[in-house]
Structure formats: structure tokens, C-alpha cells
Amino acid sequence: MAIDIRLDHVLLDRRMTLTELADRVGITVANLSILKTGKARAIRLSTLDAICRELDCQPGDLLTYVPDHASGNARATRRTGQRP
């Protein structure tokens, strides 16, 4: 994935646990854990808004774009059906 989730870093900086954030935001620890580990495929803007509000941060503090040249090859492979 080309998006790096930095939730664990921000939580550490704020000295807040995942459980505390989940309680403040109103979502399950399991769903926050999925986001934290980078396994989430999507995030609602309302959830991102609540997380940023509680952590006093910007979305860019949580989400970072990391160019991944391999994923571009994977997309081309899916389109053409050929291996790179």
C-alpha cells in the first residue's frame, strides 16, 4: 500500500492508548487496530475527523503517501494479465 498510517506514532507522542482513543472517538478498539496496522481499506471522513479532533492533529500527521513503484507494476499486470 502506498499510504503509510502513522497512528501509532501520534498516539505515542500524545501518550494516549488505543483503548482511550477508541473510547473518545466512539469506535471499537478492533477497528482502530485495523487502521493502525495498515490493514484498513478505507476510512470514513467522519472517523478521520473525530480522530484528528481527539489527537489534536491534522490528517497529514496520520496518513503519509509513500511512492511504491512495485504497486504500479502490479496494477499493470492486472490490466494486461502479463507478468512484469
N, CA, C and O of each residue as an XYZ file, in Angstrom:
336
protein
N       0.844     -1.174      0.000
C       0.000      0.000      0.000
C       0.886      1.232      0.000
O       1.930      1.241      0.652
N       0.495      2.250     -0.706
C       1.288      3.462     -0.835
C       0.943      4.504      0.229
O       1.538      5.581      0.244
N      -0.008      4.204      1.120
C      -0.353      5.108      2.209
C       0.170      4.507      3.513
O      -0.189      3.390      3.884
N       1.013      5.258      4.191
C       1.566      4.821      5.466
C       0.719      5.415      6.585
O       0.518      6.629      6.636
N       0.225      4.571      7.475
C      -0.586      5.003      8.604
C       0.332      5.231      9.791
O       1.041      4.320     10.219
N       0.321      6.439     10.320
C       1.229      6.804     11.408
C       0.485      7.006     12.729
O       0.938      7.765     13.586
N      -0.640      6.338     12.892
C      -1.448      6.483     14.096
C      -0.667      6.107     15.349
O      -0.789      6.777     16.375
N       0.129      5.051     15.281
C       0.889      4.623     16.455
C       1.884      5.688     16.910
O       2.095      5.868     18.109
N       2.497      6.397     15.954
C       3.447      7.452     16.285
C       2.749      8.625     16.974
O       3.247      9.171     17.959
N       1.590      9.000     16.439
C       0.855     10.130     17.014
C       0.345      9.763     18.406
O       0.395     10.581     19.324
N      -0.145      8.535     18.561
C      -0.592      8.087     19.891
C       0.560      8.140     20.895
O       0.380      8.587     22.028
N       1.726      7.689     20.484
C       2.896      7.707     21.353
C       3.264      9.136     21.745
O       3.550      9.409     22.911
N       3.257     10.047     20.768
C       3.557     11.458     21.040
C       2.559     12.066     22.024
O       2.922     12.900     22.853
N       1.299     11.639     21.924
C       0.241     12.195     22.781
C       0.099     11.424     24.098
O      -0.710     11.785     24.953
N       0.893     10.361     24.249
C       0.820      9.495     25.439
C      -0.609      9.016     25.676
O      -1.141      9.104     26.782
N      -1.212      8.507     24.601
C      -2.585      8.018     24.653
C      -2.609      6.576     24.164
O      -1.877      6.215     23.242
N      -3.440      5.763     24.774
C      -3.567      4.367     24.350
C      -4.624      4.245     23.259
O      -5.462      5.128     23.080
N      -4.564      3.150     22.550
C      -5.561      2.873     21.523
C      -6.943      2.747     22.158
O      -7.935      3.193     21.582
N      -7.010      2.147     23.332
C      -8.276      1.984     24.040
C      -8.874      3.339     24.418
O     -10.076      3.558     24.267
N      -8.040      4.231     24.904
C      -8.523      5.568     25.268
C      -9.038      6.313     24.043
O     -10.090      6.948     24.096
N      -8.297      6.235     22.939
C      -8.743      6.897     21.713
C     -10.056      6.302     21.226
O     -10.955      7.036     20.815
N     -10.175      4.981     21.269
C     -11.406      4.323     20.834
C     -12.595      4.814     21.659
O     -13.663      5.080     21.106
N     -12.419      4.934     22.968
C     -13.494      5.433     23.827
C     -13.867      6.869     23.479
O     -15.048      7.210     23.425
N     -12.871      7.704     23.245
C     -13.122      9.116     22.931
C     -13.799      9.286     21.573
O     -14.661     10.150     21.408
N     -13.404      8.455     20.598
C     -13.913      8.587     19.232
C     -15.252      7.867     19.068
O     -16.080      8.256     18.244
N     -15.454      6.815     19.859
C     -16.704      6.068     19.769
C     -16.677      4.948     18.740
O     -17.708      4.608     18.160
N     -15.493      4.370     18.512
C     -15.386      3.195     17.644
C     -14.658      2.103     18.414
O     -14.061      2.356     19.460
N     -14.714      0.904     17.890
C     -14.126     -0.223     18.616
C     -12.600     -0.204     18.534
O     -12.015      0.321     17.586
N     -11.982     -0.782     19.540
C     -10.530     -0.938     19.540
C     -10.105     -1.782     18.343
O      -9.069     -1.525     17.730
N     -10.909     -2.790     18.014
C     -10.587     -3.665     16.874
C     -10.520     -2.863     15.573
O      -9.607     -3.066     14.774
N     -11.465     -1.966     15.354
C     -11.443     -1.157     14.129
C     -10.270     -0.186     14.106
O      -9.662      0.028     13.058
N      -9.951      0.402     15.253
C      -8.776      1.275     15.315
C      -7.493      0.486     15.098
O      -6.553      0.982     14.478
N      -7.451     -0.731     15.602
C      -6.284     -1.584     15.419
C      -6.076     -1.913     13.948
O      -4.943     -1.925     13.465
N      -7.164     -2.181     13.235
C      -7.086     -2.444     11.789
C      -6.503     -1.235     11.072
O      -5.672     -1.379     10.175
N      -6.935     -0.054     11.466
C      -6.399      1.165     10.869
C      -4.917      1.322     11.219
O      -4.096      1.609     10.347
N      -4.583      1.134     12.483
C      -3.207      1.320     12.956
C      -2.220      0.390     12.260
O      -1.091      0.787     11.973
N      -2.635     -0.834     11.988
C      -1.732     -1.799     11.363
C      -1.670     -1.671      9.842
O      -0.926     -2.399      9.185
N      -2.448     -0.749      9.286
C      -2.419     -0.537      7.846
C      -3.258     -1.525      7.063
O      -3.127     -1.606      5.841
N      -4.121     -2.281      7.734
C      -4.948     -3.273      7.058
C      -6.288     -2.715      6.599
O      -7.031     -3.392      5.888
N      -6.600     -1.493      6.996
C      -7.870     -0.874      6.593
C      -7.831     -0.548      5.104
O      -6.807     -0.101      4.589
N      -8.926     -0.769      4.430
C      -9.027     -0.454      3.006
C      -9.658      0.913      2.793
O      -9.575      1.476      1.701
N     -10.294      1.454      3.845
C     -10.950      2.758      3.737
C     -11.134      3.324      5.137
O     -11.073      2.595      6.127
N     -11.359      4.624      5.207
C     -11.693      5.275      6.470
C     -12.727      6.351      6.168
O     -12.583      7.117      5.215
N     -13.752      6.397      6.976
C     -14.774      7.436      6.814
C     -14.180      8.772      7.220
O     -13.393      8.855      8.163
N     -14.563      9.814      6.500
C     -14.070     11.142      6.842
C     -14.541     11.562      8.225
O     -13.827     12.280      8.924
N     -15.720     11.131      8.631
C     -16.206     11.464      9.975
C     -15.324     10.799     11.038
O     -15.094     11.382     12.098
N     -14.833      9.596     10.770
C     -13.927      8.917     11.700
C     -12.580      9.625     11.738
O     -12.016      9.842     12.810
N     -12.067      9.982     10.569
C     -10.804     10.712     10.494
C     -10.930     12.047     11.221
O     -10.009     12.460     11.925
N     -12.052     12.714     11.055
C     -12.312     13.985     11.728
C     -12.281     13.794     13.242
O     -11.653     14.581     13.950
N     -12.952     12.759     13.747
C     -13.007     12.507     15.187
C     -11.629     12.159     15.741
O     -11.268     12.607     16.829
N     -10.861     11.368     15.003
C      -9.509     11.013     15.444
C      -8.631     12.259     15.510
O      -7.912     12.464     16.488
N      -8.689     13.088     14.475
C      -7.894     14.321     14.453
C      -8.314     15.264     15.581
O      -7.467     15.913     16.195
N      -9.605     15.341     15.851
C     -10.103     16.191     16.938
C      -9.539     15.723     18.277
O      -9.051     16.534     19.064
N      -9.603     14.428     18.535
C      -9.154     13.893     19.825
C      -7.643     13.902     19.981
O      -7.141     14.036     21.098
N      -6.911     13.764     18.888
C      -5.449     13.766     18.950
C      -4.857     15.150     18.691
O      -3.643     15.340     18.759
N      -5.734     16.115     18.392
C      -5.302     17.477     18.083
C      -4.212     17.462     17.007
O      -3.105     17.963     17.204
N      -4.567     16.868     15.866
C      -3.608     16.747     14.773
C      -4.306     16.981     13.433
O      -5.524     17.151     13.373
N      -3.532     16.985     12.389
C      -4.027     17.119     11.027
C      -4.037     15.739     10.363
O      -3.271     14.865     10.769
N      -4.892     15.521      9.346
C      -4.891     14.229      8.645
C      -3.505     13.838      8.129
O      -3.159     12.656      8.114
N      -2.721     14.813      7.711
C      -1.376     14.545      7.221
C      -0.426     14.038      8.292
O       0.613     13.456      7.981
N      -0.785     14.258      9.566
C       0.011     13.698     10.655
C      -0.228     12.202     10.780
O       0.626     11.477     11.289
N      -1.385     11.736     10.321
C      -1.781     10.332     10.433
C      -1.523      9.529      9.166
O      -1.207      8.341      9.229
N      -1.660     10.180      8.018
C      -1.565      9.499      6.721
C      -0.445     10.115      5.902
O      -0.394     11.331      5.721
N       0.445      9.277      5.411
C       1.555      9.740      4.588
C       1.596      8.928      3.298
O       1.482      7.702      3.324
N       1.757      9.612      2.178
C       1.882      8.928      0.892
C       3.334      8.496      0.700
O       4.254      9.304      0.826
N       3.525      7.220      0.396
C       4.856      6.671      0.141
C       4.834      6.070     -1.260
O       4.161      5.064     -1.485
N       5.558      6.668     -2.205
C       5.567      6.111     -3.562
C       6.024      4.658     -3.550
O       7.013      4.306     -2.905
N       5.299      3.838     -4.262
C       5.597      2.404     -4.312
C       5.594      1.980     -5.771
O       4.535      1.758     -6.358
N       6.766      1.868     -6.349
C       6.865      1.526     -7.771
C       6.370      0.118     -8.042
O       5.890     -0.163     -9.140
N       6.474     -0.765     -7.078
C       6.016     -2.146     -7.261
C       4.509     -2.206     -7.440
O       4.014     -3.039     -8.199
N       3.763     -1.330     -6.751
C       2.309     -1.357     -6.893
C       1.899     -0.916     -8.293
O       0.882     -1.381     -8.808
N       2.665     -0.031     -8.915
C       2.377      0.369    -10.295
C       2.525     -0.804    -11.238
O       1.731     -0.962    -12.166
N       3.545     -1.639    -11.007
C       3.730     -2.838    -11.812
C       2.589     -3.823    -11.588
O       2.128     -4.470    -12.528
N       2.137     -3.937    -10.342
C       1.039     -4.855    -10.038
C      -0.234     -4.416    -10.748
O      -0.983     -5.254    -11.249
N      -0.485     -3.111    -10.795
C      -1.677     -2.611    -11.485
C      -1.593     -2.911    -12.976
O      -2.584     -3.313    -13.585
N      -0.418     -2.717    -13.565
C      -0.261     -3.009    -14.993
C      -0.458     -4.486    -15.268
O      -1.023     -4.865    -16.295
N       0.007     -5.320    -14.352
C      -0.149     -6.763    -14.518
C      -1.627     -7.144    -14.500
O      -2.067     -7.970    -15.300
N      -2.389     -6.545    -13.594
C      -3.823     -6.851    -13.533
C      -4.535     -6.405    -14.799
O      -5.442     -7.090    -15.271
N      -4.145     -5.284    -15.348
C      -4.813     -4.781    -16.561
C      -4.492     -5.635    -17.770
O      -5.384     -5.941    -18.561
N      -3.229     -6.030    -17.932
C      -2.826     -6.730    -19.149
C      -2.835     -8.236    -18.994
O      -2.884     -8.978    -19.976
N      -2.787     -8.684    -17.732
C      -2.732    -10.130    -17.491
C      -1.346    -10.700    -17.691
O      -1.157    -11.915    -17.641
N      -0.353     -9.814    -17.921
C       1.022    -10.281    -18.122
C       1.852     -9.989    -16.889
O       1.567     -9.056    -16.138
N       2.860    -10.780    -16.691
C       3.797    -10.551    -15.591
C       4.821     -9.499    -16.024
O       5.231     -9.455    -17.184
N       5.226     -8.650    -15.069
C       6.241     -7.622    -15.401
C       7.592     -8.235    -15.687
O       8.547     -7.516    -15.980
